[in-house]
């Protein structure tokens, strides 16, 4: 384990050289750890899919949220991304600089601003989503169709059940 240096007063993040349990055979993991290992693999593959478009994962997530929910205030975007509002400002600034999103006055409160996708942003989101889906499809393609359908059914059931 190594610690990265952070300014005084901030919380240091501990980084592992590799994720815990990566050297443990899958058959020896509990179900939660196994699901997390698969999720990390999918996240890495998704990140690789964003690279040709020069998008960081957090930028791609912001594009996806705005693309799915439509124009919104930056505070709403921060809530969807589960980040501090000041953090989302940097993400939106970078996306706006590339012409992928645009800010405009909130029609219900001119003191506030909303952010929405530009045509270029929507086009890029379509390509990025296709690349991400292709990566995930490639990962799951090693399973027979029947197993993929069963996995989807199980995951959807867990998702519908929500958190306890």
ROVOKOL-218514 format. One record per residue: x, y, z of N, C-alpha, C in turn. Coordinates in steps of 0.05 Angstrom, whole numbers, plus 5000, padded with zeros to 4 digits. Layout:
N
XYZXYZXYZ;...
This chain:
164
501749765000500050005000501750255000;500950454985502350704986500450924990;501451145002499751375006500751594988;498751734976499551964960499552214978;501252404972501452644989499252834982;497952935003495753125000496353365017;495353605010495753835026494653795054;495753945073494853925100491853985103;490553825119487753865123485953695105;487153585084485553405067485853125076;484052955067484052675075485852525055;487852385065489552235047488151995036;488551925011487451684999489551464999;488751235008490551005008490150854981;492250804967492050664942493350394945;491950194935493149924936494649884909;496749724911498249664887496449524867;494749354877492649224860490249174878;487949144866485549114882485748874900;484548884924484748664942483448414930;484448184936483347924927483947864898;485448034883485947964855487647724851;489147644872490847414870489447164881;486947194890485446964901483846844879;483846574876482246444855479246514859;477846554837475046634838473346444855;473946184853472445984868472646024899;474646164908475046204936473846474946;472846634928471746894936468846864945;468047044963465147044969463747194946;461147174945459547284923460047584919;460047724941460448014940463148094927;465247954936467948014925468047934895;466747714888466747634860465247834842;462947934852461548134837463248384834;464648464856466348704854468648664835;469748424833471948364814470948394786;468548294780467348314753466848614747;465748754767465149044763467749204757;469949134771472549274765473449214737;473148964728473948894701472249044681;469649064685467949214667468749504667;469349614691470149894692472749954677;474649764680477249804665476749784635;475049604627474449574598472949824588;471149924604469650174597471550404594;473450434613475350644612477050624587;477850384579479350354555477750434530;475050394532473350464509473150764506;473550914528473351214527475951334516;478151204519480751314512480951424483;479951284463480151394436478751664432;476851714450475251964449476452184467;478652114480480052294498478152394520;476552204531474752264553475652114578;475752254600476252114626473551984634;473651774650471151644658469151834671;470152024688468252204701466952394680;468352464659467152634638465052474622;465752224617463852054602461252014619;461651974645459251944663457552194662;458852424663457352684663455852704637;457052644615455652654589453252464589;453652224600451452024601449152124618;449752244641447652344658446052564644;447452764633446052984619444552884595;445752694581444452574558441852424565;441952294588439652134597437452304610;438252494626436352654641435652924628;437253004609436753264596438053494611;437453734602438653974614438053984644;440154054659439854074688441754274700;441254344725443054514740445554354747;447754504752450154364759449854214786;448354324804447854194830446453924826;444553914807443253664802445153454789;446853554771448853384759450653264781;451553434799453253344821451853134838;449253164843447852964858447752694843;447252704817447152464801449852324800;452052484800454752374799455752304827;454352394847455152354875457852474881;458152734872460552884877459753154888;461753294899461253564909460753754885;458953944889458354134867460854274855;462754334872465254464861466754274843;466554014847467953824830466653804803;464053834802462653814776463254054759;463854274771464554514755466954474738;469054344748471354284732470754094709;469053894714468253704693466753854671;464854014679463254164659464954364644;466854494658468654674644470154534622;471254294628472754144608471054064585;468653974591466753884569465854124553;465454344566464554584552466854684533;469254674543471554754527471754594501;470954344502471054174478468454194461;466554364470464154404455462154174458;462354024479460653794483458153854500;458354064517456154154533456154464531;453854574537453554874538451954954562;452855164575451355274597449455494586;447255524600445355734593443755814619;442456044619440956124642438655924647;438155864672435855694679433355854673;431555744657429155894650427255954674;427555794695425855844719427256024739;429856074736431356244755433756344741;433656594731435856694714438456734730;438356714756440856734772442456474770;441056254763442355994762442855924733;444655724729445255624702444555334700;443955254676443554964670445654884649;446054624647447954514627446454314611;447054314585445754114567447754034546;447253814533448953714511448653884487;450853924473450854054446450353824426;449953894401449653684380452253514379;454553644381457053494381457253314406;456353414428456353244453454453004450;452153044438450252824434451452614415;452752714394454052524374456252364387;457952504403460052364417458952164437;456952244452455652064471454651814457;453451834434452451604419454851414413;457051524403459351364397460651234421;460851384443462051284467460351064479;457751104480455950894490456150644474;456350674448456550434431459250284437;461350434440463950314446463850174474;462650304493462450184520460749934519;458549944505456849704502458249474488;459849544468461349344453463349204471;464649364488466549244507465149054527;462949144537461448974556460348724542;459348764518458348534502460548334497;462948434491465248264486466048104511;465848234534466448104559464447884565;461947944562459847744568459447534546;460647584523460347394500461447124507;463247104526464446844533462346664547;460046784555457946624567455946534546;454846304548452746224529450346414533;448646444513446346614513444546554537;444146304543442446234565443546334592;446146324596447346424620447146734622;447546864599447347154598444447244606;442447094595439747164601439147114631;440246904642439846844671441147064688;443647134680445047344695443547604694;442547684671440947924668438447914686;437047694686434647654702435347694732;437547564741438347584769439147864777;440747994760441648264766439248464766;437448424747435048604747433448564772;433148314781431648264805432948394829;435648374831437048514853436748814851;436948924827436649214823433849304831;431849154824429049234831428649224862;429949034875429749004904430949244918;432849374906434149614918435749544942;436449754957438049714981436149655004;437149495023435449425047434849665064;
